[in-house]
């Protein structure tokens, strides 16, 4: 059981800690809108991680094989969605800078929409799918029990939650430091530009 706990924690941090589009989205949203929205986004990403860990445990090798077959179109769809998000974020930031009354506010969008949007976007990430699938296939040789598998999934989810919420908190702190209009604009342009570059890179690797 201890081995399953440690393996799950390492797996959760392993998929959550590398800087990617989801990390940048969480930080940017938390800095631009509010910590609550950043946290909702963080929980959405962690929920998707937990779901894939669970499905990988249940599906095993067969699941990993199916996902590998559709990894390329999933990457392309994910890249397209990220491009749309980045472009929308850039346009919104410029408009808010030109007309402060249009600046995003904490009450602008429901927390539930932020959460579900991030769950859906993270579910499109084939890296997460294949990652957990490969881990579970490797663990099956040890003949894990149902309880150990449950501990693995719970630990992976908890690790992802803790890291994503830390990112949201960092984004909120950054947002407080950038109190001026130019600072907000710079943060929005930088964050969404990074998301755009990561989307292009994702599409490039999918087409390679």
C-alpha positions in Angstrom: 0.0 0.0 0.0 2.9 2.4 0.8 4.4 1.6 -2.6 1.1 2.5 -4.3 0.9 5.7 -2.4 4.4 6.8 -3.2 4.1 5.7 -6.9 0.8 7.6 -7.2 2.3 10.8 -5.7 5.3 10.6 -8.0 3.1 10.0 -11.0 0.8 12.9 -10.1 3.7 15.3 -9.7 5.4 13.9 -12.7 2.6 14.8 -15.0 1.7 18.1 -13.3 5.0 19.8 -12.7 6.4 20.1 -16.2 5.5 23.5 -17.5 2.9 23.2 -20.3 -0.1 25.0 -21.7 -2.3 24.0 -18.8 0.1 25.5 -16.3 0.4 28.8 -18.2 -3.4 28.9 -18.5 -3.9 28.5 -14.7 -1.3 31.2 -13.9 -2.7 33.6 -16.5 -6.3 33.1 -15.5 -5.5 33.5 -11.8 -3.5 36.7 -12.4 -6.0 38.3 -14.8 -9.3 37.3 -13.2 -9.1 36.0 -9.7 -7.6 33.3 -7.4 -11.0 31.6 -7.3 -11.1 31.1 -11.1 -7.4 30.0 -11.1 -8.2 27.5 -8.4 -11.3 26.3 -10.4 -9.1 25.8 -13.4 -6.5 24.0 -11.2 -9.1 21.6 -9.9 -10.3 21.0 -13.5 -6.9 19.9 -14.6 -6.4 17.8 -11.5 -9.8 16.1 -12.1 -8.8 15.1 -15.6 -5.5 13.7 -14.3 -7.4 11.7 -11.7 -9.9 10.4 -14.3 -7.2 9.3 -16.6 -5.3 7.6 -13.8 -8.6 5.8 -12.9 -9.4 4.7 -16.4 -5.8 3.6 -17.0 -6.0 1.4 -13.8 -9.2 -0.1 -15.1 -8.3 -0.4 -18.7 -4.7 -1.4 -18.4 -2.8 -2.4 -21.6 -5.8 -2.4 -23.8 -6.6 1.1 -22.9 -3.1 2.3 -23.5 -3.1 0.7 -27.0 -6.4 2.4 -28.0 -5.2 5.8 -26.9 -1.9 5.4 -28.7 -3.8 4.9 -31.9 -5.6 8.2 -31.6 -2.9 10.3 -30.0 -2.2 12.3 -33.2 -5.7 13.6 -33.8 -6.1 14.4 -30.1 -2.9 16.5 -30.3 -4.2 18.4 -33.3 -7.6 19.1 -31.6 -5.9 20.1 -28.4 -3.6 22.5 -30.4 -6.5 24.0 -32.2 -8.4 24.7 -29.0 -5.3 26.2 -27.4 -4.8 28.5 -30.4 -8.4 29.8 -30.0 -8.0 30.3 -26.3 -4.7 32.2 -26.8 -6.1 34.4 -29.5 -9.2 35.2 -27.5 -7.1 36.0 -24.5 -4.9 38.4 -26.5 -7.9 40.2 -28.0 -9.6 40.5 -24.6 -6.4 41.8 -23.0 -6.0 44.5 -25.7 -9.6 45.6 -25.5 -9.5 45.7 -21.7 -6.4 47.9 -21.9 -8.0 50.3 -24.3 -11.3 50.3 -22.4 -10.8 49.4 -18.7 -14.5 48.9 -18.3 -14.2 45.7 -20.4 -11.5 44.2 -18.2 -12.3 40.6 -17.1 -13.7 40.4 -13.6 -14.1 37.7 -11.0 -17.9 37.7 -11.6 -17.6 37.6 -15.4 -17.8 33.8 -15.8 -19.2 31.1 -13.6 -16.6 29.1 -11.7 -18.3 25.9 -13.0 -17.7 26.9 -16.6 -14.0 27.5 -15.8 -13.8 24.1 -14.1 -15.5 22.1 -16.8 -13.6 23.9 -19.6 -10.3 22.9 -18.1 -11.5 19.3 -17.5 -12.4 19.1 -21.2 -9.2 20.7 -22.5 -7.0 18.5 -20.3 -8.9 15.4 -21.4 -7.7 16.2 -24.9 -4.1 16.0 -23.9 -2.7 12.7 -25.2 0.4 13.1 -23.1 -1.6 12.6 -19.9 -3.4 9.6 -21.3 -0.4 7.8 -22.6 1.6 8.7 -19.5 -0.8 7.1 -17.0 -1.4 4.2 -19.4 2.3 3.4 -19.5 2.6 3.6 -15.8 -0.3 1.3 -15.1 0.9 -1.2 -17.7 4.2 -1.3 -15.9 2.6 -1.7 -12.5 0.4 -4.6 -13.7 3.3 -7.0 -13.5 3.2 -6.5 -9.7 -0.3 -7.8 -9.6 -1.7 -4.8 -7.7 -4.8 -5.3 -5.6 -7.9 -3.2 -5.9 -7.1 -1.3 -2.8 -3.6 -0.5 -4.0 -5.0 0.7 -7.3 -7.4 3.0 -5.5 -4.6 4.4 -3.4 -2.5 5.0 -6.5 -5.4 7.0 -8.2 -6.1 9.0 -5.1 -2.5 9.8 -4.5 -2.0 10.9 -8.2 -5.1 13.1 -8.0 -3.9 14.7 -4.7 -0.5 15.4 -6.0 -1.9 17.1 -9.1 -4.3 19.1 -7.0 -1.6 20.4 -4.7 0.7 21.5 -7.6 -2.1 23.1 -9.7 -3.4 25.1 -6.7 0.1 26.2 -6.0 0.3 27.5 -9.6 -3.0 29.3 -9.1 -1.7 30.9 -5.9 1.4 32.1 -7.6 -0.6 33.5 -10.4 -2.8 35.4 -8.0 0.3 36.9 -6.3 1.7 37.9 -9.6 -1.6 39.6 -10.5 -1.4 41.6 -7.3 2.1 42.8 -8.1 1.1 43.8 -11.6 -1.5 46.4 -10.5 -1.0 48.9 -13.3 -2.7 48.7 -16.7 0.5 48.2 -18.5 1.5 45.4 -16.1 -1.8 43.6 -16.7 -1.5 43.9 -20.4 2.1 42.6 -20.4 1.1 39.6 -18.3 -1.8 38.8 -20.6 0.3 39.2 -23.7 3.1 37.1 -22.3 0.9 34.3 -20.9 -1.3 34.0 -24.1 1.8 34.2 -26.4 3.3 31.3 -24.5 0.1 29.3 -24.8 0.1 30.1 -28.6 3.7 28.9 -29.0 3.0 25.7 -27.0 0.0 25.1 -29.2 2.1 25.5 -32.4 4.7 23.2 -30.9 2.1 20.6 -30.1 0.7 20.7 -33.6 4.2 20.5 -35.1 5.0 17.4 -33.1 1.7 15.8 -34.1 2.4 16.4 -37.8 6.0 15.2 -37.6 
